[in-house]
Amino acid sequence: MSAEIYRKVRANPRFSELEGKRSRFAYLLSAVVLITYYAMMMLVAFAPEVMRTPISAGSTLTIGVPIGAVIIIGSWLLTGWFVSRSNGEFDRLNNEIIQEATK
């Protein structure tokens, strides 16, 4: 693309809207993942007895295992949500902005 098209894209108010939406969404999902991960780490550090509590009487499986699995699977799901929204809404807006700039 030429410098003129770049200038037109940056000048388009919808480009600022796209940047804002994408950034807010990425920050929100990042915050969710980081908060849950560090909450688990705080639990391990300051209340390890909670994490080593057996799921049932006589069980060797502790509550920490499913909590860790939920955090990992949740992170995958949030990543999938971001990719889906990025490939849908954000790419559509991006293509519309480029179409307007090349006219």
Residue frames as qw, qx, qy, qz and C-alpha x, y, z in Angstrom:
[[0.000, 0.889, 0.458, 0.000, 0.00, 0.00, 0.00],
 [0.384, 0.547, -0.030, 0.743, 1.13, 3.51, -0.67],
 [0.232, -0.108, -0.468, 0.846, 1.77, 6.21, 1.92],
 [0.326, -0.156, -0.157, -0.919, -1.39, 7.98, 0.77],
 [0.680, -0.299, -0.587, -0.322, -3.55, 4.97, 1.58],
 [0.533, -0.204, -0.627, 0.530, -1.89, 4.65, 5.01],
 [0.014, 0.022, -0.209, 0.978, -2.66, 8.30, 5.68],
 [0.520, -0.221, -0.345, -0.750, -6.30, 7.84, 4.65],
 [0.681, -0.275, -0.679, 0.013, -6.65, 4.76, 6.86],
 [0.401, -0.173, -0.526, 0.730, -5.19, 6.54, 9.89],
 [0.139, -0.059, 0.029, -0.988, -7.40, 9.59, 9.27],
 [0.518, -0.317, -0.624, -0.492, -10.56, 7.46, 9.14],
 [0.433, -0.443, 0.409, -0.670, -12.50, 7.75, 12.43],
 [0.952, -0.085, -0.099, -0.278, -13.55, 4.10, 12.10],
 [0.685, 0.347, -0.536, 0.350, -9.86, 3.14, 12.35],
 [0.074, -0.416, 0.553, -0.718, -9.68, 4.73, 15.81],
 [0.788, -0.196, 0.129, -0.569, -12.88, 2.88, 16.72],
 [0.922, 0.162, -0.352, -0.015, -11.34, -0.41, 15.54],
 [0.415, 0.415, -0.598, 0.546, -8.13, 0.21, 17.48],
 [0.350, -0.378, 0.432, -0.740, -10.06, 1.03, 20.63],
 [0.896, -0.096, -0.022, -0.433, -12.39, -1.97, 20.41],
 [0.856, 0.239, -0.434, 0.146, -9.57, -4.39, 19.72],
 [0.254, 0.433, -0.585, 0.637, -7.35, -2.99, 22.47],
 [0.526, -0.348, 0.344, -0.696, -10.09, -2.94, 25.11],
 [0.951, -0.015, -0.132, -0.280, -11.07, -6.50, 24.28],
 [0.730, 0.315, -0.509, 0.329, -7.46, -7.73, 24.39],
 [0.013, 0.437, -0.547, 0.714, -6.80, -5.94, 27.70],
 [0.727, -0.274, 0.168, -0.607, -9.99, -7.34, 29.21],
 [0.967, 0.054, -0.237, -0.077, -9.17, -10.93, 28.26],
 [0.532, 0.407, -0.541, 0.508, -5.55, -10.51, 29.39],
 [0.268, -0.450, 0.444, -0.727, -6.71, -9.17, 32.74],
 [0.886, -0.184, 0.011, -0.425, -9.10, -12.10, 33.23],
 [0.894, 0.183, -0.369, 0.174, -6.34, -14.64, 32.54],
 [0.347, 0.443, -0.515, 0.647, -3.74, -12.86, 34.67],
 [0.465, -0.442, 0.312, -0.700, -6.09, -12.31, 37.61],
 [0.950, -0.147, -0.054, -0.272, -7.19, -15.94, 37.69],
 [0.798, 0.279, -0.416, 0.335, -3.63, -17.23, 37.33],
 [0.191, 0.438, -0.497, 0.724, -2.21, -14.98, 40.02],
 [0.666, -0.407, 0.159, -0.605, -5.18, -15.66, 42.31],
 [0.975, -0.049, -0.216, -0.022, -4.28, -19.34, 42.11],
 [0.602, 0.359, -0.441, 0.561, -0.62, -18.56, 42.79],
 [0.216, -0.510, 0.359, -0.751, -1.63, -16.47, 45.83],
 [0.875, -0.282, -0.004, -0.394, -3.78, -19.35, 47.05],
 [0.899, 0.134, -0.337, 0.246, -0.83, -21.74, 46.68],
 [0.369, 0.438, -0.420, 0.704, 1.48, -19.34, 48.50],
 [0.197, -0.347, 0.396, -0.827, -0.76, -18.18, 51.34],
 [0.736, -0.101, 0.374, -0.555, -3.36, -20.94, 51.78],
 [0.282, 0.343, -0.856, -0.267, -1.79, -24.19, 50.55],
 [0.274, 0.078, 0.894, -0.345, -4.13, -26.25, 52.70],
 [0.600, 0.478, 0.204, -0.608, -7.01, -25.20, 50.44],
 [0.531, 0.555, -0.513, -0.383, -5.25, -26.49, 47.35],
 [0.212, 0.279, -0.935, 0.046, -4.26, -29.80, 48.93],
 [0.587, 0.027, 0.525, -0.616, -7.76, -30.60, 50.19],
 [0.191, 0.052, 0.941, 0.274, -8.88, -33.95, 48.75],
 [0.373, -0.115, -0.433, -0.813, -11.92, -33.84, 46.46],
 [0.802, -0.350, -0.245, -0.416, -13.57, -36.63, 48.45],
 [0.638, -0.581, 0.471, -0.183, -12.74, -38.68, 51.53],
 [0.818, -0.144, 0.530, 0.173, -9.92, -41.12, 50.81],
 [0.677, 0.711, 0.129, 0.142, -9.18, -39.55, 47.44],
 [0.642, -0.287, 0.155, 0.694, -5.64, -38.73, 46.37],
 [0.276, 0.531, 0.377, 0.707, -6.88, -36.14, 43.89],
 [0.206, -0.451, -0.389, 0.777, -6.87, -32.66, 45.41],
 [0.247, 0.846, 0.404, -0.245, -8.98, -29.61, 44.65],
 [0.145, -0.704, 0.339, 0.607, -5.93, -27.92, 43.09],
 [0.355, 0.001, 0.799, 0.486, -5.98, -30.20, 40.05],
 [0.250, 0.674, 0.667, 0.194, -9.44, -29.24, 38.76],
 [0.058, -0.911, -0.105, 0.395, -8.81, -25.58, 39.60],
 [0.272, -0.508, 0.541, 0.612, -5.63, -25.64, 37.50],
 [0.328, 0.252, 0.816, 0.403, -7.41, -27.46, 34.68],
 [0.156, 0.841, 0.510, -0.090, -10.24, -24.90, 34.67],
 [0.121, -0.828, 0.158, 0.524, -7.72, -22.05, 34.46],
 [0.291, -0.264, 0.713, 0.580, -5.89, -23.69, 31.54],
 [0.254, 0.459, 0.805, 0.278, -9.06, -24.62, 29.65],
 [0.048, 0.886, 0.358, -0.292, -10.56, -21.19, 30.36],
 [0.178, -0.662, 0.354, 0.636, -7.46, -19.54, 28.90],
 [0.267, 0.046, 0.809, 0.522, -7.81, -21.64, 25.74],
 [0.163, 0.693, 0.701, 0.046, -11.47, -20.70, 25.45],
 [0.040, -0.879, -0.098, 0.465, -10.71, -16.99, 25.89],
 [0.232, -0.414, 0.586, 0.657, -8.00, -17.26, 23.22],
 [0.236, 0.328, 0.840, 0.362, -10.52, -18.91, 20.89],
 [0.079, 0.843, 0.488, -0.212, -13.02, -16.14, 21.61],
 [0.118, -0.753, 0.205, 0.614, -10.41, -13.49, 20.75],
 [0.238, -0.158, 0.755, 0.591, -9.43, -15.26, 17.52],
 [0.205, 0.550, 0.796, 0.146, -13.06, -15.70, 16.53],
 [0.041, 0.899, 0.295, -0.323, -13.91, -12.06, 17.14],
 [0.212, -0.618, 0.409, 0.637, -10.69, -10.93, 15.48],
 [0.225, 0.019, 0.817, 0.530, -11.36, -13.00, 12.35],
 [0.110, 0.665, 0.731, 0.110, -14.98, -11.83, 12.27],
 [0.050, -0.942, -0.305, 0.133, -15.81, -8.36, 13.49],
 [0.326, -0.750, 0.245, 0.521, -12.30, -6.85, 13.53],
 [0.412, -0.050, 0.672, 0.614, -11.31, -8.17, 10.09],
 [0.231, 0.712, 0.624, 0.224, -14.63, -6.99, 8.63],
 [0.109, -0.953, -0.118, 0.257, -14.07, -3.47, 10.00],
 [0.426, -0.518, 0.457, 0.584, -10.47, -3.52, 8.79],
 [0.404, 0.241, 0.712, 0.521, -11.49, -4.52, 5.27],
 [0.123, 0.867, 0.477, 0.070, -14.20, -1.82, 5.16],
 [0.245, -0.869, 0.100, 0.418, -11.68, 0.84, 6.24],
 [0.425, -0.277, 0.608, 0.610, -9.21, -0.28, 3.56],
 [0.339, 0.543, 0.691, 0.335, -11.97, -0.30, 0.92],
 [0.004, 0.954, 0.270, -0.128, -12.87, 3.30, 1.83],
 [0.345, -0.733, 0.305, 0.500, -9.22, 4.36, 1.69],
 [0.436, -0.089, 0.690, 0.571, -8.60, 2.87, -1.75],
 [0.369, 0.743, 0.559, 0.022, -11.57, 4.59, -3.40]]
